[in-house]
Amino acid sequence: MERLQADDLTAFETLYMKYRTPLYSYFLNHCGNTTVAEDWLQDCFAKLLEKRMSFRFESKFSTWLWMLARNQMIDHWRSGGHQLDQGKMTSLETDDVMESLESPLSGPEEHALAASDERALQACLEELPLPQKDAVLLRSHAELAYEDIAQQLSTTVSAVKSLLVRAKEKLLDCLKRGGHA
Amino acid sequence: MSQDFFKTLATKTQQTPSRALDQRILNRAAGVLAKPARPWAKWLLATSVPVAAALVIWLQVTPGQLPAAMLAESPEMLRHMDEIELWAEVSDLSEEELRYLETGES
């Protein structure tokens, strides 16, 4: 990032190659439209260039980049008249949540996820309420820590864990039905 | 072997942007980063306003305050004020008048 702040193009190329796929996947899984996802990706990296001097190395670069990406997506939504409702986030017991989130997949779960095709998975993701879907995509594609997701969603870590547990349950349930509601 | 749910999900829903899009984004970045840097323009803008403001304040404040400060620091000056005033008046004389005063020759 220091090199990018010194206008080094190869530094930009390195960052672009590292984040292009997770960012594009995040955008595409949110909007479901390749043209829109491409526009968002383009705008996101334009924003990165525009704001590069404002990065102060006080946070991780990836956290800062995902914040840029998400804010820009919210701006697009708002300009399109959509509302981004974080919804009511309720907490579950922490121990249960951690067990559910971090335990390896059980046999049937693994089978359901492994056997699912991309279209079914996309359909199941579409069924999720927006805050759950956002948390899932930030966890899976951005690989953000719970604390960073909480910061992005302006909520608590326990609320993020609750969102992820509920999302995981819904997705597995949906996949068992073959991607049908 | 069991895998983490979210990693598996990411793998299965991962999509890669087209090469054409990559090229557009990289070309755009090259254009932005190749623009000639003008640090002096930013520096000029950032410094000219405060410097001008400070200059105005200094010009307005010092003529009133500097003699007072000098007088406060130099009571000697008060005792020789007549000479100073005389000197000020003398300094207004022409060269011929000065020569007359110093040598008595016109």
Chai-1 contact restraints between the chains, C-beta under 6 A:
chainA,res_idxA,chainB,res_idxB,connection_type,confidence,min_distance_angstrom,max_distance_angstrom,comment,restraint_id
A,D7,B,L33,contact,1.0,0.0,6.0,A-B,restraint_1
A,L9,B,A30,contact,1.0,0.0,6.0,A-B,restraint_2
A,L9,B,L33,contact,1.0,0.0,6.0,A-B,restraint_3
A,F12,B,A29,contact,1.0,0.0,6.0,A-B,restraint_4
A,R20,B,P17,contact,1.0,0.0,6.0,A-B,restraint_5
A,T21,B,T16,contact,1.0,0.0,6.0,A-B,restraint_6
A,Y24,B,Q15,contact,1.0,0.0,6.0,A-B,restraint_7
A,Y24,B,P17,contact,1.0,0.0,6.0,A-B,restraint_8
A,S25,B,Q14,contact,1.0,0.0,6.0,A-B,restraint_9
A,S25,B,Q15,contact,1.0,0.0,6.0,A-B,restraint_10
A,L28,B,Q15,contact,1.0,0.0,6.0,A-B,restraint_11
A,N29,B,T13,contact,1.0,0.0,6.0,A-B,restraint_12
A,E38,B,L21,contact,1.0,0.0,6.0,A-B,restraint_13
A,L41,B,P17,contact,1.0,0.0,6.0,A-B,restraint_14
A,Q42,B,I25,contact,1.0,0.0,6.0,A-B,restraint_15
A,F45,B,I25,contact,1.0,0.0,6.0,A-B,restraint_16
A,L49,B,A29,contact,1.0,0.0,6.0,A-B,restraint_17
A,L49,B,V32,contact,1.0,0.0,6.0,A-B,restraint_18
A,P104,B,S2,contact,1.0,0.0,6.0,A-B,restraint_19
A,L105,B,S2,contact,1.0,0.0,6.0,A-B,restraint_20
A,L105,B,F5,contact,1.0,0.0,6.0,A-B,restraint_21
A,E110,B,S2,contact,1.0,0.0,6.0,A-B,restraint_22
A,L113,B,T8,contact,1.0,0.0,6.0,A-B,restraint_23
A,L121,B,K12,contact,1.0,0.0,6.0,A-B,restraint_24
A,L121,B,T13,contact,1.0,0.0,6.0,A-B,restraint_25
A,R139,B,F6,contact,1.0,0.0,6.0,A-B,restraint_26
A,S140,B,F6,contact,1.0,0.0,6.0,A-B,restraint_27
A,S140,B,L9,contact,1.0,0.0,6.0,A-B,restraint_28
A,S140,B,A10,contact,1.0,0.0,6.0,A-B,restraint_29
A,H141,B,A10,contact,1.0,0.0,6.0,A-B,restraint_30
A,K168,B,F5,contact,1.0,0.0,6.0,A-B,restraint_31
